[in-house]
Structures are given as structure tokens and as C-alpha cells.
Amino acid sequence: MPMLPPEPDEDATVRPRAAIGSIVAFWAFYFAVATLRAALLDFDDQGDLLLRRLVVTTVCMAISWAMWRALRRVTRHGPARAVAIVALLSVPAALAYATVNQWIFTPTRPSAPAARSVQVGDNSGRPRRVGTVAAHADVAVNGYFFFAAWAALYLALAYAAQGRVAERRAARFAAAAQSAELRALRYQVNPHFLFNTLNSLSALVMTGKPDEAERMILNLSTFFRSSLAGDPATDAPLADEIELQRLYLAIETVRFPSRIRLVEDIADTVADALVPGLILQPLIENAVKHGVSQSRGLVTIAIRAWAQDDMLALSVTDDAPARPAPEPRPPQNTGIGLRNVADRLAARFGTQALCRAGPAPGGGFAVTILMPLVREG
């Protein structure tokens, strides 16, 4: 399986724009609530308080920005450690906030270091006289919960980013696994077909039919040149798929002259449909191997395609004498055939596709494929 190239935006951290946006939004909300509270309580000096509050809010944004710089790689160590670091970082942030808030909103500061109390104000604008340490601690406790709340928001954003990255990686690995499985199943088809064709070519040479052998070689070369041109993991136009089957039957016609007739019935509504490349080839090969080769008369092989609601229906039938239906999962030594078709449909479409095989009502054998209708473009 090829290595998956890294995506340029595959980063499990919050992008700077989102982090800064969360800081601005959080403290803008704080500013709006504090301002609304002051207006509802009809505090004095609303204009002065608004300017002071704006200064404090700006400082809080700067402190949160510094916290973000420290928290950027914290989420890589697990939630428990991240929460512990947030709890510790919120302490100096709260103390810095309390210092700035007290300095901005304190109308009177003590002139002596021994002052035991101070008249302070908070962002509500109402002064109160309390001990200096108690006032500082009161504001710091409030600030601690502010910064812890923002940090919790940041952690939520960071872990959400990790979840998105994990989902993208899982989707990429699933796509790579599906592609590898499709390639492996597709690569089973060509060697299997080549083995059977070389046997037929050997029989022509051994029975002294050089012209027929040369014609088979030319048709075989054209078939492989066309079939190998596409990506095995991608879909192919239905018209190209049917053209490849015409080439294959041209090869088998050299082996069974005047014993193969091809009938095509492709509805206009599915003319632009896409199908897994070479999905019909094992079915046509089975019709030749179990129908044409075991009959002495002319065998008609019919390829039909039509729309069934939002599904594409494909069928391959032959009118050779009736033969037993194959087991749902044939043993490994019986070749790929229907099993390969069923496995490729499951790998490509999951449970949305199915493959049914059995004797046709009017004689012969029929295989019907039902898959989602995917169109070009």
C-alpha cells in the first residue's frame, strides 16, 4: 500500500485565528455583561467606568493570549494533564488580572505600605472598604474562574480539532485500504484471463492453425493495451467496458468460430454510467467457458444494462444448455469468476450492490449485477 501523503492542514491544534477569535469573543462578552450590569444598576460615572473596564478587558485579552501560547501543545499530553496545567496557569493569570483591576478601579490608593485597609472598587463601580489582601484575593478568585472558563473553552476547541483530524485520517486510511483491495481484486482478472487465453493459443498452434493464432495474438494485444490503460481503483465508462468485452469475444471467436453471437441492449438512460473496470469480463468468460465451450451449436451471449430507480442493473446471459448454478462461494481451486465480481462490488459499494447468478428462465444461464448508478462528471 503506498504511503499516504500528509495533508497540508492536518494539525491537531487550534489555529491562531480561531484561538484569538475565542479570546476576543470571550472577553467581549464579559465586557458587555459587566457594562449592562452597571447600566441596569445605574452606577455613577458610566463613561469613566466604561473606559476603565475597556482597559481591564484589553489586559485580560493579553493575559489570555499569553495563556494560549503556553497551552498550544498541552492537549497532546492527554486531558488529565491538560486540566492540571490549566488549573495552574489560571493562578498567575488571575493574580495579574486582580492587580490590574484593583489598580484601575481603586479611586484611592494607600500612601504608606503599612496601610491596613483600602477603599477599592470593582468593575461595578461601587467602592467598598476592605483589607488590601482580602480585596486582592476577592478579585483574584473571580478572575481565576474567568480564565479557567476561557481555558476550558480553548481545550474544547483543541480536542474538537483533534477529533476532526482523527476522522480525516481514518477516512483516508479507509479509502487507501479500499483502493488497495480494489487493485488486488482487479489484478486477479488479467492473469486469470491470460492463462485461459494462452491455453487456447497453444491449442491453435498445436493443431496447425497459425492464421487463427496470429489473429488471437493481435486481439489479445489490443485487449491488454486497452484494459491496462485505466486505473484499477477507478470506475470506467460503461461503453468502454462493453468495448473490452467485444475484444475479448473476438479473441474467443477465433477459438470457437461460428459459435458465438453477441447481443447488446443498453438503455439510453444509462449511457453515461460508470462501472468498475472489467467487472463484466469474468461473467463473459464464464459464459464462454461453461456455455460456448460445452455446446456444439451457436450460443448467444447478451449484455444488457438499464436503470432501476437510482441503481444500475447489468446482466450477462447465454442460451447454452442448462448447467448447474455455482455455489455462492466456490472453493478456491475453482478460479475467481463470480466470487471476484462479488468481492469487487462489495469493496467498491459495500452492501449497496449485489450479484445474483443462476439458470435463466428460458434456458441458459444469467448473472445480474445491481449497483448504485454513478454517472460521468
N, C-alpha and C positions, 0 to 999 in steps of 0.2 A: 504494500500500500504506500503511495507516495506521501511524503511529509506534507502536512498542511501548512501553508504559508501563514504567518501571523497577520492578523488584521491590524491596520494602522491605528484604529481607535479601540483596540482591545486593552482596556485599562480598568482595573477593578477599584480605582479610587474616584472620588467625586471630582469632576473637572473644576478648575479655578472659577470659571464663570458661575457655575451652579453654587459653589461654596460661598463666593462673595454675594451672590444673589440671596442666599439663605440668611446671611448676616444682615444685609440691608433690610430684607423683609421682616426679620425677627425684631430688630431694634426700631424699625419704623412703626411696627405695631405697638411696641412698648411706648414709644413717644406719643402715638395717637391716643392710646388708652389713658396715659398719665395726663395729657392735655385735656381730654374730655372730662376726666375726673375733676381736675382743677376748675374747669368751666362750670360743671354741674354744682360744685360746692361753692362757687362764686368767691374764689380766693382773690385777695387784693393783688395789684400789680401783675395782672395777667401777662402783659407784654414782656416785663422783666423776667418773669418766671419762664416764659416761652423760650427766651434766648438762653437762659441758664440751662434749661432742660435740653435744648438743642446741643449745647456744648457737651453735657454729660452723655447724651446719646451718641455723639460722634466719637467720644473717647471710648465708649462701650463697643462700638463697631471696631475700633482699632485694637482693643484688647481681644475681641473675638477673632479678629484676623490673625493675631499672634497665636491664639489657641489653635486655629485651623492649621497654621504652619507646623505646629507641634503634633497635631493629630493626623496628619495626612497618611502616615504609614501605620497608624495604630491598629486599624481594622484587620491587618494581615496577621495579627497575633492572636486572634480569637476574641469573642465577645466579652468573656470574663476579664481578661487583661485590659481590653479597651475601656470597659466601665470603670475599672480601678484607676486607670490613668486619667480618665475624665474627672473622676471624683477628686483626684489630687490637683489637677490643673485648675479646677474651678476655685480652689482656695486662694492662690495668689491673684487670680483674676478678680475674685470678689473683694479682696483687700484693696487692690488698686482702684476698683470701682468705688468702694466706700471712701477712700481717701479723696478722690476727685470730687465725688458727690458732696462730701462734707465741706470741702474747700469752696466749691461753687455755691452751695446753698446756705452756708453759715454766714449770717449777716454780721456777726461779731465773733472775732477770734480772740482767745486769751492772750494777754500781753506778756504773761510770765509763765515759765514752764511749770510752776507749781500750782497753776490753776486747777481746781478740783472739779469744776463743772463749767459747762459752756452752754450758751443758748444756740441751739442748732436748728436747722430747717431741713426738711427733706424735699423731694420734688413736688410735694403738695403745696409747699409754700408756707406751711404753718410752723412757726418757731416753737420750740419746746426746750426747757432747761433740764438736761440730764447730765450724768457724769460723762466725761470725754470718752473714756474707754467703752462705756455702755453704749453711747451714741454710735461710736465707730463700729462696734460689734453688731448693733441692730441693723445698720445699713449694710454691713458686710454679709450678714445672714440672708437678707433679701437679695443682694447681688449674687450670692452663691447659687440660689435657685434659678435666677435668670440665666447665668452662664451654664449651669448644668442642663437647663432646659434646651438652650441652643445646641449644646454639645450632643444631647440626645437626638435632636433633630438631625444633626450632621451625621451621627452614627447610623441613623435610619436611612439617610440618603446613601451613605457609603455601602451599607450592606445590600441595599436595593441595587446599586451599581454592580456589586459582586454577583448578585443573583442574575442580572441581565447578561453579564459576561459568561457565567456558567451555562446559561441557556443557549447562548450563541455557540459556545464551544461544543456543547452536547449536540446541537443541530448540525454543526459542521462535521463532527466525527460520525454522526449517524449518516449524513449524506455521503461521506467518504466510504463508510462501510457498505452502503447500498451500491455505490458506484463500483467498488471492488467486486462485490458479489455479482453484479450485472456483467462486468467484464469477464469474470471467471466462467459464468454460465454461457456467455456468448462465445467465448473461445473454445468451448466444448463442441460447438456446432461445426465449425470448419474442419477440424481434424476428423470428426466422425464422418462427415460428408466426403472428405478427401479419401479416406480409407475405402469407402464403398465404391467411389468412382475409379480409383486406381485398380480395384479388383475387376471392374468392368473393362477398363482399358487393357488390363493384362489378358482378359479373355478374348478381346478383339484381336490382339496381336497374336495370341496363341492359335487362333482359328484362321489366321491368314487374311485379315481384313484391315490392311494398312490405311486405306482411304477413310474408313469409318473411325479408325483410331486417331488419325490426324485431325479429323473434324471434331472429335471429342476433346482432344488436347486444346484446340483453339477455343472451343466453347468454355472449357474449364479455365483457361487463362483469363477470358473475359469475365467469367463469373467471379473469380477471386479478385481480379482487379477492381471490380465494382463493389463487392461485398466488404473488402478490406479498406475501402476509401473512407468509410464513416467511422465515427467514434462509437465503440461498442456500448458505451454507457448512455448514449443519447438516442432519441427516437428518430425514425426515418419517415419520410412521406410514404403514404400507402401506395402511391403509384410506383415509387422506386422499389418498394418491397415486391410488388407483383411483377415488375420487370425482371427482378432477380430470379423469381420463380420460373419465368418464361425461359431464362437462360439455363436454369437447372434442368427443366424438362427437355430443352433442346439437346442437352448432354445425354439424357436418358433415352431420348428418341433414337439416337444413334445405336444404342444398345437394344432397344425394342422398337424397331421400325414398324410403322403402321399399326401400333398397338396403343398409342397414347393420343388422346384428344383433350385439349384444354378449353374449358368454358369459363368465361369471366362475367360476373354480374355485380357491378359496383354501382351503388346508388349515388346519384349526384349530390345528395346531402352529406356524404362522407368523402367527397373527392379530395378535400384538403386535410383529411385526418392524418395524424401521426401515430405510428406504431413502433414498438421495439424492433430494432433491425433484425432481420432473419427470423422473425417469430413464426412465419409460415413455413420456413424451409423444412423443419423436421416433420411437419404434417404432410407436406407434398412428398417428402422422401418415404414416409410410411406408406402413403398411397401407392407409390411405385413398388416398394419392396414387398408389401403384403397383398397388393391388389394386382398391379400390372404383371409383375414377375410370376405370379401364380395363376394367371389367366392366359388363355390362348387366343381370345378374341380382343376386339377393341374395347378399351376401358376409358370412360370419360371421367376426367378429374375436373371438378367445378370449384372455383373460388368465388365466394360471394361476400359482400360487405354491405351493411345497412345500419341506419341509426335506430336505436331502440331507447326512446326517451333521451336521456343525456349520456347514453352509453353507445359504444361502437361494438357491433356484432360482426364477427368474421367466421366463416365456415369453410371447411375443405371437405368435400365429399367425393366418393368414387362409386361407380356402379359395378365393381367387380363382384364375383360371387361372395356370398356372406362368409365372414370369418369371425371367430370368437373375439369378444371385446377384451382388450388388455386389462391387466389388473390395475387398480387405481395407483399403486406404487410398484411398478415392475421391479424385479430383482436387479441388482447392479450389473449382472452379466448379460442383460438383455439390451444394453445400449441406453442412449439418452431419450430420444424421441419425445413422447408425450410428457415424460417426467421433467425434461429440460424446459419445455414450454410452460408447464405449470409452475415450476420453480422460478422462472424468469418473470412470469406475471405476478407471482407473489412478492418477489423482490422489488418490482417496479411499482405495483399498485396496492400491495397488501391484500386485504380482504375485499377490496372493491372489484377485483377481477376473478374470473373463474374459467375453467376449461372442462368441457363435457365431451366425452367420446363414447361411441357405441354404434351398433348396426343401424343403418339408415332404414326408415320405414319402408321404402320402396326397393330395398336391396342395396347391397354395398355397405360402405362404412362412412360415418360422418363424425367430424370433430367441430365443435362450436366454441368460439372464444368470445367472452364478453368482458370488455374493459372500458374505463372512462374514455369519453370522446374528447381527445386532445387535438386541437387544430393548429395549423401553421400560423405563425405570427402571434 
